[in-house]
Amino acid sequence: MKPRSMIGALALALMTAVSAQAVEMVVYKEPYCGCCEEWAKAIQAAGVPLRMQAVDDMDAVKAKWGVPEYAWSCHTAVADGYVFEGHVPLEAVQRVLRERPDIVGVAVPGMPAGSLGMGDDPAASYDIVVIGKDGRQSVYMEVRP
């Protein structure tokens, strides 16, 4: 292969790798939820491109994306075919997008104090749960003080 062809092939491979990491996330939220916006700002600050979509019927959004009631929180985000329900920490978002497990997504049920977007609480303790394709729930990650 000629040097110029090798450079072109390398540039194409690099662009493909960068675009694969820069998957757009869509965050569905009720129009007036401030904690959802704080979560989205933190995700975006980490380099994840996203857009906010204000909706009036979050139950319909959750049903569309297969989020079971046990996992519900205030907002539902979707990226690269995965669901991120609620205040999922950045580390969990990055891990799912990197490892690509065979799941619907992950969730932080409810709105636990100290979770991403819910204030800074060094005593925060909660689980990030798997939303399984078979409906099963399991712990994906733990957040402990």
N, C-alpha and C positions, 0 to 999 in steps of 0.2 A: 504494500500500500504506500502511496506517495505521502510525503510529510504533510502536504496541504490536506489530503483526504483524511489522514489520521487526526489532524487538528479539528476538522469538521466533525468527524465521528465523535471525538472526545467532547466537543462543545454540545453536540446533540445529546449525548449521554448525561452530561452535567445538567442541561436544561430539563431533561426528563426527570432526573432525581430531585431537582429543586421544586419542580411543579408538583411532583407526587407528595412532597412534604407540605406544600402550601394549599391543602384542600380547603375550600370554603366551607365554613360552618354557618348554618342558618339557625338562629335562636328565635323560637316562637315564645311570645310572652304576652301577658295582658298589658294593655296600654299604659297603665300607671304603676307598674311594679318597679321600684327603685333597686331592690336587691338583685334583680335579674340584670339590670344594667351594670351594676358593680361587678358581677360575675363575668359578664361579657367584656368589660373593659380589661379585666385581668387576663382573660384568655387572649384578647386581641393584643395586649401589651407583650405577650409571649411570642407573638409572630403568627398567630393563627388568623387568617383573614375571615371576617364574618360579616353577616348582615343581620339586622334585627327585623323581625316580622311581628308587628302588633296584631293580635287576634282577639276576638271577643269570646270564642268558644274553645277554651283550652281542652275540655274533655274530648272534643272531636279530633283535635290535633293528637292527643295521646292515643286515642283509639286508632287513628290512621297509622301511627308509627309503632303500634303494638306494645305500648307501655301499660303493664298491668297496674291495677289500683294500689297494690302494696308498695309500688315504687314511686308513686306520684309525688311531685313537688311543684314549685311555682312555675318553672319554665321547662321547655323541652328543646334541646338543641340536636341538630342532625348534621353529621359530617361523614362523607365517604360511605354512606349506607349504615352508619352506626348512630344509635340514639344515646345522648348524654342527658339524663333526666336530673334536673335540679343542680345543686351546688357541687358538682363533681370537681375535685381538685385537678389542676393542670397536669400533674404527674400521671393521673389515671387516664386523662384524655390522650396524652402523648403515648402512653403505653398501649392503649387500645389501637390507636392509629398505626403504631409501629408493628405490633405483634399480630394484628388482624385476626383475633380469635373468632370462632364460629358461634357468635352470640348476636342478640338483637342490640345490646348495648349495656351501659352501666348506669347506676342511679345512686343518688344520695337522697333517700326518701325523707320527706318532710323538709324542714329548713333548720338544720342544727346550728346552734350558735358556734361561731368559730370556723364554719366551713367557708369556702371561697365565696366572697361577696357578702358574707353574714357577720362581718366584724372580725376583729383580731382577738381570739380567745386562746391563750396558751394551754388552757385546760380542755380544749376541744377533744371530744372522743366520739367517733362515729364510724360506721362502716360504709364502704362503697360496695354496692351489691350488683351482681350480674343479673341482667334480664336475659334469661335463657330462651332459646327458640322453642324449647319444649315446655315453657312456662315455669320451669324450676328457678328457684332463687338460691344463690350462694354468695359467699363473701369473696369479692375480687381483691379488695385492699382494705386495710384498717388504718384509721387515723387515731393515734393515741398520744397523750402528753408525754 
